[in-house]
Amino acid sequence: MNLHEQFDDLAGEMTGTDLTDLRNRVDGTSRRLRTRRMIATSAAAVAVVAALTGGATLLQFQSEDKRPDLVPGASTAPPSSPAAPPVSKPPSTPASTVDAIPGELSFLTLKAGKPIELLRIVGGTPQKVTFGTATSKDVYATPSPDGTRLAINTSPNWTQVLPGDLVVVSSGGARKTIAHDVNWDSGSTVVWTPDGTALIADGVQYDATTGTSKPFRDKPQYLAYSPNGTTIAYVHPTQVDALKISKVDGSSPRTVSVAGQDECDRTAGCPTSVQAVSDDGRYLALGNVNSDPSHVYQAVLVYDTVAKKRLTQLGTFQHVFFRADGAVLVTATQVKVLDTAWKVVHTYQLPAHDTGAVAYYRA
């Protein structure tokens, strides 16, 4: 017996019932039920089609490298299960104050007609200092230890190695000429004393403020101060293929020969371009020698003056800076911090910088 027949029998037992009205209500209810079932069935079908074709349509119009919701290199596959709720962690201390390149790492850009910029990485934080615009006569510059001034060698013609002015430039660009007719070829370029009060250039010591001068012993080439300022090293004034190391006051002098190094045969001469010296004078960072009078900026080896041999475990590098607790090596892409046993204890990505005309690093 169907629904209509059941309603007919029930209606027959009822008195005062309008059978026509009752049938019409039954038919309406039945139609509504059928419509709802059809809508539900259609919606389910649409959902299935969307699940099967929606992703392909999205990928057809939005490749992975154009989708704003995707991180380059990340997987586009959905997770197999809901991600676990994030674990609450205490806020971390910025890396610059916890795990940063020790000391100061600086890069100086010197290009004629362009702003002179010194990028200093201090405690992991970049700082930029400007020194006005470089002139066409500016050929070499080195920052003061505190990064607030530059000492610049100039030439009447920057295409030639000709003596020129020795100039001190303050941050912002104010210039003061310290001396005229100062030679700057090769290792004679200007060097700051560690306290920032004086300049050594071509065998003369100048007061960085007044310009008063006095002779500096040995007229040193490629003069380098140790980190604590107590020891100096430079090309030996009379002995070929040798270096001289002493205390700043001239005491405890000694001569170190680097004859026999591989570079002696492969380059214009033995590696005597001193780049750095350790506080105790034991270690030297040395660069090659040029066949022309241009300045050498990079180191090619570290020499142990006590064991009388080069350190072979350091790999390839461009700059070496000694510290009381080890050294800092700069490669083409990294900054490596080493302990006193010459073991790498930290490696950092080299900060982005303009290679520029002159680079200066201070560890």
Secondary structure, DSSP 8 states (H G I E B T S, - for coil): --HHHHHHHHHHT-SS--HHHHHHHHHHHHHHHHHHHHHHHHHHHHHHHHHHHHHHHHHHHS-GGG-TTS-TT---S--SS-------------HHHHS--SSEEEEEE--TTSEEEEEEEETTEEEEEEEEE--TTEEEEEE-TTSSEEEEEE-SSTTS---EEEEEEETTS-EEEEEEEE--SGGGS-EE-TTSSEEEETTEEEETTT--EEE-TT--SS-EE-TTSSEEEEE-SSSTTEEEEEETTS-S-EEEE-TT-THHHHSSS-S-EEEEE-TTS-EEEEE---SSS-------EEEETTTTEE--SS-S-SEEEEETTEEEEE-SSEEEEE-TTS-EEEEEE-------S----B-
